[in-house]
Every structure is written in C-alpha cells, then in structure tokens.
Amino acid sequence: QVQLVESGRALVQPGGSLRLSCAASGILFGRYLMGWYRQAPGKQRELVAAITTGGSPNYTDSVKGRFTISRDNAKNTVYLQMNSLKPEDTAVYYCNGKRAERGTNYWGQGTQVTVSS
C-alpha cells in the first residue's frame, strides 16, 4: 500500500518559516520525482517545487529564493523549507510522487498552511 504522509500543518505569521515533511512508504522512493503542490481556496492546484531523482530542484517563480525542496532517500522523505512566508502562501500543500516510466502518480492527503498575523 502506497502512502505519502505530510506533516507540518501550521499557522505562521508573515515573514515566518515552516518546514513541511512528506514520508513515503510502499514505493521505491529513489526512483520517484517528488513534488510539492498547493491549492488555495477558489484556485487551481499549482506546482510549488519539484526535485528529481538526482536531486535537482525546480521552483515556481513566486517561491524562488524563499522555498527550498530537498529529499533524503535513506529516509524516504521529501522536505519543503519555507522562509519569508507571505499571506499569499496560504494553501493546502500536497506531496506528490511520480514515476513516469511506470505511469504511477501518488498524492498525500494535504496539510494546511496558513500565513496570517
């Protein structure tokens, strides 16, 4: 059974920091492209950051320089370090794992991040 379990749900003040974690089980984690998506109320889900099997990151423009994605293949975990948080970062954040050659695509249950004073 495949599971992606996010942690790090929080209410954070603007300018604050938060680290999200996503622990994967039931997959060959090192073979998966891992990503963090977010969905704000009334908006479509968007890709925030992704990291390849080789550890190369990509970010959407709005978070570049503030967010850092990383992975620990020994722990089957992907992280999203979020700094200088803004109210517009408020959303449900979802962990995602893709393995294109197998056509597999898995989602976590989502974790709420609220940035507000």
N, C-alpha and C positions, 0 to 999 in steps of 0.2 A: 504494500500500500504506500503510495507516494504522499508525502506530507511536506508542505512548506509552512513553517510556523514563524510568524513575525512577532517581534516584541519591541517595546519602546514607545507604546502609546503614552502621550503626554500633552499637558497644557504648558506652553512655554511662552515667555514674554518676548516681544520683538527684540532682536539682537542676540537672543539666547542661542544655545546649542543643544543638540539632541543626537543620539546615535540610535539608529534602528538596526536590528539584527534579524536575520532570517535563517533558521536552521532547517536544513533539508534532510529528508530520510526517504529511503526507497528508490533512490536514483543514483547513478554513477555521477556524482556531483561534479567531478573534474571535467566531465565531457559536456557540461551544460553551459551555454551562455546565460548569465544571470542578470536580471534587471530589476530596477525599482520603478514602478509606475505610481501615479497618483490621480485621484479623481476628487475634484471639488464639487460642492453642490451645484447642480444645474450645468455642469460642464462634462465634456468627454474625458475619458481616461487618457492620460498622456504619459509618455515615457519620460522619466526623470534622468535616469542614468543606467548604463549597462556596462558589464565587464565581460570580456571574452574569456575563453578557457585559458588563454595565455596571460591573462591579467591586464589587458589593455582596456582602459576605461573610455567611455563616451558620455557626454552630458548634454542635456538640453541647454540652450543659451541662457535661460533665466536663472540657472543654478550654478553656472560655471564660476569658479573661484570661491564658491561658498560651500558646495557639497563635494564629498569625496566618497566614491564607491570602492570597496575592497572585498577580497574574498580570502578565506582560509580553507583550502581544500582538505587539510587534515581534520578540520572540524565540521566540514560540510556546511559552512556558514558564509553568508554574504552580509556585508555591513553597508550602511549609508550614514556617514558622518555629516551632519547638517549644522553649519555655522551661520552666524549673522541672519538668523531666521526672520522672515517678514510675514505680516498677516496674510499675504497672498500665497504663502506656502501652506496654509491651512487646507487639509485634504485628508482623505483616507489613502494611505500608502500601501501598495500591494507589491509583494515579492513575486517574481516570475522566473521560471526556468524553461529554456528552450533547447532542444537538440534537433537541429534541422534535418539531419540525415535520417533520423528516426521518425520525424513528424510529430514529436512529442512536445507538449506545451503545458506547463503546470502553473497554477496560481496559489498564492497563500490566501488567507481569509481576510487580510487587510487589517491595518491598525490606524487609529485616528490620531492625527497630529493637529493640534490647534495652537495657533500663534496669536496671542492676544494679551493686551495689558489689562 
